[in-house]
């Protein structure tokens, strides 16, 4: 067995004659355990939050969205159709019409967006899976709509009551004098369902059939505001987006889900990084206890070090003994902390020990990448702490 490793293991698992040193060592180990546990849990929490957020965005945003660079609308040509339909990476393609509108119901008004969708839209976005009441837009029924819960609450809309309809109004395009009595295109719809989602999403859209949206806005048959695409493999979205951008030209903007929610993902990533740095600082503070414990151990073992030196051990080998001992102390604490962390994360994931609301447990996700981050962080910091503590050893210190 390697000589420094053998001595380091003996020192690590044997008690010293000084109880104070034993207590300091236990405190140092406990600090590493708590640091590793806290760092892993916070990383798992942010992973869970990101997964939870991705689930919400799965409904509100497509994998790929194509819009016009100039103006709100564009014409859907045969060339674009051939490019999209022949690509094996696409699972579903749906054209949409979006426009800002005024909503009026009884004596209440609200500004929102109308979104006209094709019959296959649910293949691009599983919007029908988050309906809180009612049903999705039927193919054979015109002038029906599905609204967000937020809009429904603000306007006190009823679902399937077939009483007063919801009026959707769009200002007529043009310049010059506008007759106030005839300034809007108008369509009355009956609400057949409401959907849930993020607060912004619930307050944003009134979904109607694409034919109803086209009639309201007086669009041409092949005139749309966007094309939404569902991919077979979402991990290829960046590659697909870049390839598609080259194929359809610079007059179109091709965006992935991450690009559509760039600010949101930047906030999540920034919070994750800041939290990692804060808890790494806590780990560094905990490792000062390890440095103190190692220095106390070196002082306590001074007579043993002198014996080892007399028997032929070099100063470098003696330093290595305490570097290994400090690293093993850190690694052992890290191992216990990670075992506890993994158990807590799995228990939270399956049993919901900590709840945000009565029906929503705090989201967590087990990721091997988080394990590797914690192991790498504590291994590096533990090695540095051990090197700092062992730097006290010198030939003059041993012989003194």
VOPAGU-2260 file (C-alpha; in pm, 1 decimal, decimal comma):
REM VOPAGU-2260
SITE   aa  ch    i         X         Y         Z
SITE  UNK   A    0       0,0       0,0       0,0
SITE  UNK   A    1     110,9     354,8     -71,8
SITE  UNK   A    2     285,5     485,5     242,3
SITE  UNK   A    3     119,7     834,2     263,3
SITE  UNK   A    4    -224,2     681,5     193,3
SITE  UNK   A    5    -179,2     417,5     464,5
SITE  UNK   A    6     -75,3     672,0     728,7
SITE  UNK   A    7    -350,4     914,4     620,5
SITE  UNK   A    8    -618,0     645,2     663,4
SITE  UNK   A    9    -483,5     555,9    1009,6
SITE  UNK   A   10    -490,9     921,5    1116,0
SITE  UNK   A   11    -839,0     973,2     969,4
SITE  UNK   A   12   -1011,0     684,1    1147,2
SITE  UNK   A   13    -819,3     688,7    1475,9
SITE  UNK   A   14    -898,9     915,8    1768,2
SITE  UNK   A   15    -636,5    1149,0    1906,9
SITE  UNK   A   16    -560,3    1190,1    2274,3
SITE  UNK   A   17    -693,6    1543,5    2261,4
SITE  UNK   A   18   -1077,9    1552,2    2274,9
SITE  UNK   A   19   -1083,3    1909,3    2143,9
SITE  UNK   A   20    -925,1    1794,6    1816,6
SITE  UNK   A   21   -1178,0    1511,5    1787,1
SITE  UNK   A   22   -1464,9    1756,7    1836,0
SITE  UNK   A   23   -1319,8    2001,1    1581,0
SITE  UNK   A   24   -1282,9    1717,9    1329,4
SITE  UNK   A   25   -1645,2    1610,1    1383,2
SITE  UNK   A   26   -1761,9    1970,5    1337,9
SITE  UNK   A   27   -1554,4    2001,2    1019,9
SITE  UNK   A   28   -1703,9    1677,6     882,9
SITE  UNK   A   29   -2055,5    1793,2     970,3
SITE  UNK   A   30   -1993,1    2122,3     789,0
SITE  UNK   A   31   -1887,0    1938,4     472,3
SITE  UNK   A   32   -2191,6    1708,6     495,8
SITE  UNK   A   33   -2431,5    2002,7     526,8
SITE  UNK   A   34   -2251,5    2194,9     250,1
SITE  UNK   A   35   -2269,2    1902,9       5,2
SITE  UNK   A   36   -2632,1    1834,2      99,5
SITE  UNK   A   37   -2737,8    2197,5      57,0
SITE  UNK   A   38   -2551,9    2243,3    -273,0
SITE  UNK   A   39   -2702,4    1927,9    -425,2
SITE  UNK   A   40   -3055,8    2011,2    -308,8
SITE  UNK   A   41   -3042,3    2367,8    -442,8
SITE  UNK   A   42   -2915,3    2244,4    -781,7
SITE  UNK   A   43   -3184,9    1974,6    -790,1
SITE  UNK   A   44   -3445,1    2237,2    -699,9
SITE  UNK   A   45   -3345,6    2458,3    -992,3
SITE  UNK   A   46   -3340,9    2155,8   -1223,3
SITE  UNK   A   47   -3693,5    2074,5   -1109,2
SITE  UNK   A   48   -3802,9    2434,7   -1154,3
SITE  UNK   A   49   -3663,1    2436,7   -1507,3
SITE  UNK   A   50   -3837,3    2108,0   -1589,2
SITE  UNK   A   51   -4162,9    2243,3   -1444,4
SITE  UNK   A   52   -4127,5    2564,5   -1645,5
SITE  UNK   A   53   -4050,0    2369,6   -1962,4
SITE  UNK   A   54   -4373,1    2177,3   -1905,5
SITE  UNK   A   55   -4569,0    2502,5   -1891,2
SITE  UNK   A   56   -4393,5    2640,2   -2199,9
SITE  UNK   A   57   -4463,9    2314,8   -2383,7
SITE  UNK   A   58   -4823,7    2433,8   -2413,8
SITE  UNK   A   59   -4771,0    2805,8   -2469,3
SITE  UNK   A   60   -4483,5    2794,1   -2720,5
SITE  UNK   A   61   -4390,3    2560,8   -3008,5
SITE  UNK   A   62   -4049,9    2401,1   -3064,4
SITE  UNK   A   63   -3998,2    2626,2   -3368,7
SITE  UNK   A   64   -4185,8    2937,3   -3475,6
SITE  UNK   A   65   -4155,0    3114,9   -3810,4
SITE  UNK   A   66   -4261,2    3478,7   -3844,7
SITE  UNK   A   67   -4205,8    3754,4   -4097,3
SITE  UNK   A   68   -3915,5    3996,1   -4050,5
SITE  UNK   A   69   -4102,1    4282,4   -4221,9
SITE  UNK   A   70   -4465,4    4331,0   -4134,7
SITE  UNK   A   71   -4699,9    4110,6   -3937,8
SITE  UNK   A   72   -4809,2    3874,2   -4213,1
SITE  UNK   A   73   -4665,6    3673,6   -4500,8
SITE  UNK   A   74   -4792,1    3450,9   -4779,6
SITE  UNK   A   75   -4755,5    3074,5   -4738,2
SITE  UNK   A   76   -4606,2    2963,1   -5071,2
SITE  UNK   A   77   -4554,7    2620,9   -5227,9
SITE  UNK   A   78   -4179,1    2656,6   -5176,7
SITE  UNK   A   79   -4221,7    2701,1   -4800,6
SITE  UNK   A   80   -4468,3    2411,7   -4789,9
SITE  UNK   A   81   -4227,2    2177,7   -4966,7
SITE  UNK   A   82   -3937,7    2272,9   -4736,7
SITE  UNK   A   83   -4141,7    2203,7   -4422,0
SITE  UNK   A   84   -4331,0    1894,3   -4532,6
SITE  UNK   A   85   -4030,6    1708,9   -4676,0
SITE  UNK   A   86   -3813,8    1750,4   -4365,1
SITE  UNK   A   87   -3810,6    1429,7   -4160,2
SITE  UNK   A   88   -3726,0    1623,8   -3842,0
SITE  UNK   A   89   -4074,0    1776,6   -3824,5
SITE  UNK   A   90   -4354,4    1595,6   -3643,0
SITE  UNK   A   91   -4629,1    1848,2   -3716,3
SITE  UNK   A   92   -4665,1    2188,6   -3887,0
SITE  UNK   A   93   -4951,3    2427,3   -3817,9
SITE  UNK   A   94   -5016,3    2775,2   -3953,3
SITE  UNK   A   95   -5157,8    3041,8   -3720,2
SITE  UNK   A   96   -5304,2    3391,3   -3731,6
SITE  UNK   A   97   -5242,6    3619,0   -3432,7
SITE  UNK   A   98   -5360,5    3975,1   -3378,1
SITE  UNK   A   99   -5416,9    4211,9   -3089,0
SITE  UNK   A  100   -5789,2    4263,3   -3026,3
SITE  UNK   A  101   -6044,8    4425,0   -2797,9
SITE  UNK   A  102   -6277,8    4196,5   -2606,2
SITE  UNK   A  103   -6620,4    4310,9   -2490,0
SITE  UNK   A  104   -6862,3    4116,3   -2275,0
SITE  UNK   A  105   -7162,9    4286,9   -2117,0
SITE  UNK   A  106   -7017,5    4601,6   -1959,0
SITE  UNK   A  107   -6656,9    4473,5   -1932,6
SITE  UNK   A  108   -6366,0    4520,5   -2174,4
SITE  UNK   A  109   -6021,3    4368,5   -2207,9
SITE  UNK   A  110   -5727,3    4377,1   -2449,3
SITE  UNK   A  111   -5593,4    4038,7   -2556,2
SITE  UNK   A  112   -5478,4    3842,5   -2861,4
SITE  UNK   A  113   -5688,7    3636,6   -3095,2
SITE  UNK   A  114   -5513,5    3323,4   -3220,1
SITE  UNK   A  115   -5661,3    3142,8   -3515,9
SITE  UNK   A  116   -5540,8    2782,7   -3534,3
SITE  UNK   A  117   -5578,9    2493,8   -3774,4
SITE  UNK   A  118   -5742,1    2161,7   -3687,9
SITE  UNK   A  119   -5403,2    1995,2   -3631,6
SITE  UNK   A  120   -5283,3    2260,6   -3384,6
SITE  UNK   A  121   -5312,6    2020,5   -3089,5
SITE  UNK   A  122   -5040,0    1808,9   -3252,5
SITE  UNK   A  123   -4803,2    2107,4   -3225,8
SITE  UNK   A  124   -4915,7    2221,6   -2881,4
SITE  UNK   A  125   -5104,5    1998,4   -2632,5
SITE  UNK   A  126   -5333,9    2288,4   -2544,4
SITE  UNK   A  127   -5630,4    2050,1   -2519,4
SITE  UNK   A  128   -5457,8    1873,3   -2227,3
SITE  UNK   A  129   -5469,5    2184,6   -2005,5
SITE  UNK   A  130   -5837,5    2266,0   -2048,3
SITE  UNK   A  131   -5984,3    2339,2   -1706,8
SITE  UNK   A  132   -6343,7    2337,1   -1829,5
SITE  UNK   A  133   -6531,0    2263,1   -2148,1
SITE  UNK   A  134   -6374,4    2129,7   -2467,5
SITE  UNK   A  135   -6143,6    2231,1   -2747,9
SITE  UNK   A  136   -6267,5    2402,8   -3064,5
SITE  UNK   A  137   -6478,5    2161,8   -3269,5
SITE  UNK   A  138   -6408,1    2131,2   -3642,7
SITE  UNK   A  139   -6772,1    2158,0   -3743,4
SITE  UNK   A  140   -6862,1    2456,1   -3522,3
SITE  UNK   A  141   -6787,1    2814,1   -3625,6
SITE  UNK   A  142   -6779,1    3122,2   -3405,8
SITE  UNK   A  143   -6662,7    2931,0   -3099,3
SITE  UNK   A  144   -6360,9    3010,2   -2884,8
SITE  UNK   A  145   -6142,9    2885,3   -2599,6
SITE  UNK   A  146   -6007,6    3148,8   -2360,3
SITE  UNK   A  147   -5757,0    3155,0   -2076,5
SITE  UNK   A  148   -5875,2    3138,0   -1716,5
SITE  UNK   A  149   -5735,8    3486,8   -1660,3
SITE  UNK   A  150   -5949,1    3638,4   -1936,3
SITE  UNK   A  151   -6250,1    3438,6   -1818,1
SITE  UNK   A  152   -6219,1    3578,1   -1466,0
SITE  UNK   A  153   -6166,0    3938,5   -1579,0
SITE  UNK   A  154   -6470,4    3938,9   -1805,2
SITE  UNK   A  155   -6683,7    3702,4   -1592,3
SITE  UNK   A  156   -6731,7    3479,0   -1893,2
SITE  UNK   A  157   -6955,8    3177,4   -1879,9
SITE  UNK   A  158   -6874,8    2855,1   -2061,8
SITE  UNK   A  159   -7138,6    2688,9   -2279,7
SITE  UNK   A  160   -7407,7    2924,2   -2154,8
SITE  UNK   A  161   -7501,6    3038,1   -2509,6
SITE  UNK   A  162   -7632,3    3366,1   -2371,1
SITE  UNK   A  163   -7455,9    3693,9   -2439,4
SITE  UNK   A  164   -7166,1    3621,3   -2680,9
SITE  UNK   A  165   -6812,2    3748,9   -2643,0
SITE  UNK   A  166   -6744,9    4028,0   -2891,6
SITE  UNK   A  167   -6401,4    4039,1   -3056,6
SITE  UNK   A  168   -6316,3    4371,5   -3219,9
SITE  UNK   A  169   -6022,7    4465,7   -3443,7
SITE  UNK   A  170   -5955,1    4821,2   -3566,6
SITE  UNK   A  171   -5999,3    4853,4   -3943,1
SITE  UNK   A  172   -5675,4    4935,5   -4126,8
SITE  UNK   A  173   -5645,9    5262,0   -4312,6
SITE  UNK   A  174   -5552,9    5627,2   -4285,8
SITE  UNK   A  175   -5745,6    5952,9   -4274,3
SITE  UNK   A  176   -6088,0    6005,9   -4126,6
SITE  UNK   A  177   -6233,2    5709,9   -3934,6
SITE  UNK   A  178   -6604,2    5679,5   -3870,2
SITE  UNK   A  179   -6630,2    5593,8   -3496,9
SITE  UNK   A  180   -6949,2    5399,6   -3552,6
SITE  UNK   A  181   -6781,3    5174,0   -3808,5
SITE  UNK   A  182   -6418,2    5166,1   -3695,0
SITE  UNK   A  183   -6391,6    4795,8   -3608,2
SITE  UNK   A  184   -6428,4    4456,2   -3763,6
SITE  UNK   A  185   -6639,3    4255,2   -3522,1
SITE  UNK   A  186   -6706,6    3889,5   -3453,0
SITE  UNK   A  187   -6925,2    3735,3   -3181,6
SITE  UNK   A  188   -6821,1    3398,8   -3039,7
SITE  UNK   A  189   -6948,6    3153,5   -2781,2
SITE  UNK   A  190   -6700,0    3021,9   -2524,4
SITE  UNK   A  191   -6671,9    2642,3   -2530,1
SITE  UNK   A  192   -6371,1    2599,9   -2300,2
SITE  UNK   A  193   -6108,4    2759,4   -2076,8
SITE  UNK   A  194   -5741,5    2666,8   -2043,7
SITE  UNK   A  195   -5480,3    2694,7   -1767,9
SITE  UNK   A  196   -5112,1    2785,8   -1780,5
SITE  UNK   A  197   -4874,2    3058,0   -1673,0
SITE  UNK   A  198   -5028,1    3387,3   -1564,7
SITE  UNK   A  199   -4922,8    3564,0   -1886,8
SITE  UNK   A  200   -5051,8    3280,3   -2103,2
SITE  UNK   A  201   -5390,2    3266,5   -1927,7
SITE  UNK   A  202   -5435,6    3640,2   -1982,6
SITE  UNK   A  203   -5320,3    3650,8   -2342,8
SITE  UNK   A  204   -5511,9    3437,0   -2592,4
SITE  UNK   A  205   -5858,2    3377,9   -2729,4
SITE  UNK   A  206   -5827,5    3068,9   -2950,3
SITE  UNK   A  207   -6059,9    3043,2   -3250,5
SITE  UNK   A  208   -6056,2    2842,4   -3571,5
SITE  UNK   A  209   -5826,1    2977,9   -3838,8
SITE  UNK   A  210   -6122,3    3033,6   -4073,1
SITE  UNK   A  211   -6294,7    3255,5   -3815,3
SITE  UNK   A  212   -5974,6    3454,3   -3763,1
SITE  UNK   A  213   -5930,5    3492,8   -4138,9
SITE  UNK   A  214   -6286,6    3623,7   -4177,9
SITE  UNK   A  215   -6247,9    3869,2   -3891,8
SITE  UNK   A  216   -5917,5    4012,3   -4014,7
SITE  UNK   A  217   -6005,0    3991,4   -4387,3
SITE  UNK   A  218   -5693,2    3788,2   -4466,1
SITE  UNK   A  219   -5628,2    3605,9   -4790,6
SITE  UNK   A  220   -5650,8    3226,8   -4807,0
SITE  UNK   A  221   -5271,1    3180,8   -4783,3
SITE  UNK   A  222   -5198,4    3479,0   -4555,3
SITE  UNK   A  223   -5073,7    3403,2   -4203,7
SITE  UNK   A  224   -4879,2    3562,2   -3919,8
SITE  UNK   A  225   -4681,6    3254,9   -3816,6
SITE  UNK   A  226   -4597,8    2889,1   -3867,0
SITE  UNK   A  227   -4553,0    2668,8   -3559,9
SITE  UNK   A  228   -4358,7    2343,4   -3575,7
SITE  UNK   A  229   -4336,1    2040,8   -3348,1
SITE  UNK   A  230   -4009,2    1845,5   -3383,9
SITE  UNK   A  231   -3957,0    1472,4   -3345,0
SITE  UNK   A  232   -3651,6    1541,4   -3129,5
SITE  UNK   A  233   -3654,7    1869,3   -2935,8
SITE  UNK   A  234   -3283,8    1843,8   -2856,6
SITE  UNK   A  235   -3213,4    1916,2   -3225,9
SITE  UNK   A  236   -3405,9    2245,3   -3224,9
SITE  UNK   A  237   -3098,6    2470,7   -3250,3
SITE  UNK   A  238   -2952,1    2274,1   -3541,9
SITE  UNK   A  239   -3288,5    2253,1   -3717,0
SITE  UNK   A  240   -3355,0    2624,7   -3663,7
SITE  UNK   A  241   -3022,1    2723,7   -3821,1
SITE  UNK   A  242   -3075,6    2490,0   -4116,8
SITE  UNK   A  243   -3433,1    2608,3   -4173,6
SITE  UNK   A  244   -3326,5    2974,2   -4157,0
SITE  UNK   A  245   -3085,7    2917,2   -4446,5
SITE  UNK   A  246   -3349,6    2734,3   -4650,3
SITE  UNK   A  247   -3634,9    2985,6   -4624,4
SITE  UNK   A  248   -3423,5    3301,0   -4640,0
SITE  UNK   A  249   -3364,2    3620,0   -4446,2
SITE  UNK   A  250   -3716,4    3755,4   -4496,9
SITE  UNK   A  251   -3831,7    3514,4   -4225,4
SITE  UNK   A  252   -3735,8    3483,5   -3859,3
SITE  UNK   A  253   -3692,6    3129,7   -3726,2
SITE  UNK   A  254   -3693,4    3102,9   -3345,6
SITE  UNK   A  255   -3665,9    2811,2   -3104,9
SITE  UNK   A  256   -3863,1    2784,6   -2781,5
SITE  UNK   A  257   -3556,5    2904,5   -2589,1
SITE  UNK   A  258   -3525,6    3210,2   -2814,4
SITE  UNK   A  259   -3895,5    3288,4   -2779,0
SITE  UNK   A  260   -3847,9    3286,2   -2399,2
SITE  UNK   A  261   -3493,9    3424,4   -2392,3
SITE  UNK   A  262   -3550,0    3656,0   -2094,4
SITE  UNK   A  263   -3717,2    3382,4   -1890,6
SITE  UNK   A  264   -3433,6    3135,3   -1945,2
SITE  UNK   A  265   -3172,4    3402,0   -1872,2
SITE  UNK   A  266   -3339,8    3471,7   -1536,5
SITE  UNK   A  267   -3351,2    3099,7   -1451,1
SITE  UNK   A  268   -2987,1    3046,0   -1550,1
SITE  UNK   A  269   -2870,7    3357,8   -1364,0
SITE  UNK   A  270   -3055,2    3256,4   -1047,2
SITE  UNK   A  271   -2909,0    2907,4   -1076,5
SITE  UNK   A  272   -2554,9    3044,4   -1112,5
SITE  UNK   A  273   -2594,5    3291,5    -824,4
SITE  UNK   A  274   -2736,7    3022,3    -596,9
SITE  UNK   A  275   -2449,5    2789,3    -688,9
SITE  UNK   A  276   -2193,8    3059,5    -606,8
SITE  UNK   A  277   -2363,7    3142,5    -275,2
SITE  UNK   A  278   -2373,5    2781,3    -161,4
SITE  UNK   A  279   -2018,6    2725,1    -285,7
SITE  UNK   A  280   -1917,3    3014,4     -59,3
SITE  UNK   A  281   -2090,4    2833,2     228,0
SITE  UNK   A  282   -1890,0    2520,3     141,0
SITE  UNK   A  283   -1568,1    2725,5     138,4
SITE  UNK   A  284   -1649,9    2860,7     484,8
SITE  UNK   A  285   -1716,4    2504,7     603,0
SITE  UNK   A  286   -1380,4    2396,0     463,6
SITE  UNK   A  287   -1205,9    2651,1     687,1
SITE  UNK   A  288   -1305,2    2413,0     966,1
SITE  UNK   A  289   -1130,1    2135,8     775,8
SITE  UNK   A  290    -816,0    2351,2     749,5
SITE  UNK   A  291    -833,1    2425,5    1122,7
SITE  UNK   A  292    -885,8    2059,2    1208,5
SITE  UNK   A  293    -593,5    1956,1     988,0
SITE  UNK   A  294    -360,6    2214,8    1141,0
SITE  UNK   A  295    -459,3    2099,9    1491,0
SITE  UNK   A  296    -396,5    1741,4    1383,1
SITE  UNK   A  297     -52,5    1831,8    1245,9
SITE  UNK   A  298      42,8    2001,0    1571,8
SITE  UNK   A  299     -88,6    1705,5    1775,5
SITE  UNK   A  300     102,6    1454,0    1561,3
SITE  UNK   A  301     426,7    1651,3    1565,8
SITE  UNK   A  302     613,8    1383,3    1762,6
SITE  UNK   A  303     491,9    1115,5    1519,6
SITE  UNK   A  304     604,4    1326,2    1228,1
SITE  UNK   A  305     949,8    1354,7    1380,1
SITE  UNK   A  306     961,7     976,0    1411,3
SITE  UNK   A  307     854,2     928,3    1049,4
SITE  UNK   A  308    1114,0    1179,3     937,4
SITE  UNK   A  309    1384,9     996,9    1136,0
SITE  UNK   A  310    1279,7     667,4     974,1
SITE  UNK   A  311    1341,0     813,5     628,6
SITE  UNK   A  312    1016,4     976,4     527,0
SITE  UNK   A  313    1070,7    1296,2     330,7
SITE  UNK   A  314     896,8    1626,3     406,3
SITE  UNK   A  315     713,2    1590,8      76,5
SITE  UNK   A  316     576,6    1249,1     176,7
SITE  UNK   A  317     471,3    1376,8     519,6
SITE  UNK   A  318     288,1    1669,7     353,6
SITE  UNK   A  319     123,5    1422,7     121,0
SITE  UNK   A  320      -6,2    1228,6     423,1
SITE  UNK   A  321    -208,1    1528,1     541,0
SITE  UNK   A  322    -313,6    1629,6     189,7
SITE  UNK   A  323    -464,2    1283,2     146,9
SITE  UNK   A  324    -613,6    1288,2     496,0
SITE  UNK   A  325    -782,9    1623,6     436,3
SITE  UNK   A  326    -907,0    1509,4      97,3
SITE  UNK   A  327   -1045,1    1185,8     245,2
SITE  UNK   A  328   -1215,3    1383,6     523,4
SITE  UNK   A  329   -1379,4    1608,9     264,1
SITE  UNK   A  330   -1470,7    1317,6      38,2
SITE  UNK   A  331   -1627,5    1119,6     322,4
SITE  UNK   A  332   -1838,7    1420,0     429,1
SITE  UNK   A  333   -1932,2    1485,3      67,7
SITE  UNK   A  334   -2035,7    1120,6      18,6
SITE  UNK   A  335   -2264,0    1123,6     323,9
SITE  UNK   A  336   -2409,1    1460,1     223,5
SITE  UNK   A  337   -2481,6    1341,4    -131,6
SITE  UNK   A  338   -2644,7    1019,0     -10,6
SITE  UNK   A  339   -2874,5    1222,2     214,7
SITE  UNK   A  340   -2935,6    1472,5     -66,1
SITE  UNK   A  341   -3029,3    1204,0    -319,4
SITE  UNK   A  342   -3267,1    1041,7     -68,5
SITE  UNK   A  343   -3436,2    1375,7       7,6
SITE  UNK   A  344   -3469,7    1463,1    -362,4
SITE  UNK   A  345   -3621,6    1122,4    -445,8
SITE  UNK   A  346   -3858,5    1140,6    -147,9
SITE  UNK   A  347   -3968,1    1491,8    -250,0
SITE  UNK   A  348   -4015,6    1382,5    -610,2
SITE  UNK   A  349   -4231,7    1081,5    -522,2
SITE  UNK   A  350   -4410,1    1190,8    -203,2
SITE  UNK   A  351   -4409,8    1574,1    -215,1
SITE  UNK   A  352   -4279,0    1638,4     136,7
SITE  UNK   A  353   -4260,6    2016,2      78,5
SITE  UNK   A  354   -4554,5    2187,2     -91,4
SITE  UNK   A  355   -4580,0    2524,1    -266,5
SITE  UNK   A  356   -4958,2    2511,3    -260,7
SITE  UNK   A  357   -5201,6    2253,7    -132,7
SITE  UNK   A  358   -5186,6    2061,5    -460,3
SITE  UNK   A  359   -4843,0    2156,6    -594,1
SITE  UNK   A  360   -4525,1    2008,7    -443,8
SITE  UNK   A  361   -4201,0    2200,0    -487,2
SITE  UNK   A  362   -4052,4    2068,3    -812,8
SITE  UNK   A  363   -3719,9    1884,7    -795,0
SITE  UNK   A  364   -3534,5    1673,8   -1049,9
SITE  UNK   A  365   -3253,9    1422,3   -1001,3
SITE  UNK   A  366   -2971,4    1489,6   -1246,0
SITE  UNK   A  367   -2637,9    1310,1   -1262,4
SITE  UNK   A  368   -2490,4    1638,1   -1385,3
SITE  UNK   A  369   -2574,2    1793,2   -1045,2
SITE  UNK   A  370   -2393,9    1505,5    -872,7
SITE  UNK   A  371   -2085,5    1564,5   -1085,9
SITE  UNK   A  372   -2097,0    1939,7   -1018,2
SITE  UNK   A  373   -2106,4    1884,4    -640,0
SITE  UNK   A  374   -1836,4    1615,2    -652,7
SITE  UNK   A  375   -1612,4    1832,7    -870,1
SITE  UNK   A  376   -1664,9    2145,8    -658,8
SITE  UNK   A  377   -1599,3    1980,2    -322,1
SITE  UNK   A  378   -1309,7    1770,0    -452,8
SITE  UNK   A  379   -1127,3    2075,9    -583,9
SITE  UNK   A  380   -1201,1    2287,8    -275,9
SITE  UNK   A  381   -1115,4    1999,5     -41,7
SITE  UNK   A  382    -781,8    1945,1    -214,7
SITE  UNK   A  383    -701,1    2317,0    -193,1
SITE  UNK   A  384    -793,6    2322,4     178,1
SITE  UNK   A  385    -571,0    2020,4     242,7
SITE  UNK   A  386    -280,7    2180,3      55,8
SITE  UNK   A  387    -319,7    2498,3     261,3
SITE  UNK   A  388    -318,6    2302,1     587,8
SITE  UNK   A  389     -20,6    2083,7     490,4
SITE  UNK   A  390     184,4    2387,4     383,6
SITE  UNK   A  391     255,2    2442,2     754,6
SITE  UNK   A  392     477,6    2131,9     754,4
SITE  UNK   A  393     845,1    2198,1     693,1
SITE  UNK   A  394    1174,2    2045,5     797,3
SITE  UNK   A  395    1222,3    2319,4    1057,1
SITE  UNK   A  396     874,3    2252,5    1201,2
SITE  UNK   A  397     939,4    1876,9    1230,2
SITE  UNK   A  398    1282,8    1909,3    1388,7
SITE  UNK   A  399    1185,1    2190,6    1621,6
